[in-house]
Amino acid sequence: VKERRTRLFTGAPVDDFNEHGSSVGDIRIGIAKTLMREEGWKPDLLTRLTWDTDTGDAINNGVPLGNGFDEFRLGFTALKRQDPLAFTATVSYGHSLEKDDLKPGDEFDLSLGVSMASSPSTSLSIALAQSFKQDFEVDGNRVDGTSTDSALLLFGASSILGRHTLLAVTAGVGLTDDSPDYTFSFSLPIRFW
């Protein structure tokens, strides 16, 4: 994370601080279940419960990273296929637990996307992801001005590596002031049964 802060006095900049912080992110563990199969106009409906562990660093070099808190997230995804396209809509809610008298605000997320099969084992995707996060709390008191409204345009690719393993790579471009300028992530989901 690169953070820049400018202190103003009577509208003129007085100090300019540039800081960098980095860390390995939190480990996430989740389970998913298909609730309804696609039939006619009805889409597939999936639910997912995720535990975002507090394994990452919350702060590095004085820069808050957004890691280091236990968070539980429940989400629902609707999936409708029109070969070679698959349309998705996801809504989820995340609740963080307090740690050392600090608690990130609860989060509501919404995303809309489309994926296209480019081969039998590889697909390309594009999505719009919106996130609304409530104010941060310190000692049970909300800190005004810490809520965020973030939007990302995501570009991704995924490929089947084996019978039970998928590799997914995603790059994102921030669309609001609260969004990071860019993001990059990869995941390696493995199905055990």
C-alpha positions, 0 to 999 in steps of 0.5 A, spaced: 500 500 500 502 506 498 499 512 502 500 519 501 497 524 506 497 532 505 496 537 511 493 543 509 493 550 513 488 555 510 487 551 504 495 551 502 499 544 503 504 545 509 506 537 509 506 532 504 507 525 507 508 519 502 509 512 506 509 505 503 507 498 507 506 491 505 505 484 508 502 477 506 494 478 506 490 474 510 489 466 509 481 465 507 478 459 508 471 458 505 465 453 503 460 453 498 454 449 496 449 449 490 442 451 492 439 451 486 440 448 479 439 452 472 433 450 469 429 454 464 429 461 466 432 460 473 439 461 474 444 456 478 444 459 485 450 458 490 452 460 497 458 461 500 461 462 507 468 464 508 472 466 514 478 471 513 483 469 518 487 474 522 494 472 519 496 478 516 499 484 518 494 490 520 499 495 519 506 496 516 511 502 516 505 506 519 500 504 513 494 501 515 493 495 510 486 492 512 489 485 514 489 482 521 482 481 523 477 475 523 472 476 518 466 472 516 462 473 510 456 470 507 454 471 500 450 468 494 451 468 487 446 467 481 449 464 475 446 464 468 449 460 462 448 462 455 454 458 451 459 460 451 458 466 456 456 465 463 453 471 467 454 472 474 451 477 480 453 476 487 451 479 493 455 478 500 455 481 507 461 481 511 462 482 519 469 483 522 470 481 529 474 486 534 481 485 536 485 490 540 479 495 541 479 496 534 474 493 529 473 494 521 466 496 519 461 491 516 461 491 509 456 490 503 458 487 496 455 487 490 458 485 483 456 483 476 460 480 471 460 475 465 465 470 463 467 467 456 469 460 455 475 461 450 477 453 450 474 447 454 479 449 460 480 456 460 475 462 460 476 470 460 472 474 465 470 482 466 466 484 472 464 490 476 465 490 483 462 495 488 463 495 496 460 499 501 464 499 508 461 502 514 466 506 519 471 503 523 470 503 530 475 504 536 474 502 543 466 501 541 466 508 538 465 510 530 470 514 527 467 519 522 470 519 515 472 512 515 467 509 511 468 507 504 465 506 497 469 502 493 468 500 485 473 496 481 473 494 474 476 487 474 479 483 468 480 475 469 482 469 466 482 462 469 484 455 467 483 448 469 490 445 472 487 438 474 481 434 475 480 438 482 484 444 481 483 451 478 488 457 477 484 464 477 488 470 476 485 477 476 487 484 475 483 490 477 482 498 476 479 502 481 473 507 479 472 511 485 477 515 490 476 510 495 478 504 491 485 502 490 488 505 483 490 497 481 489 490 484 492 484 482 490 477 485 491 469 484 487 464 487 488 456 487 481 453 489 482 445 490 476 441 491 477 435 495 471 431 494 
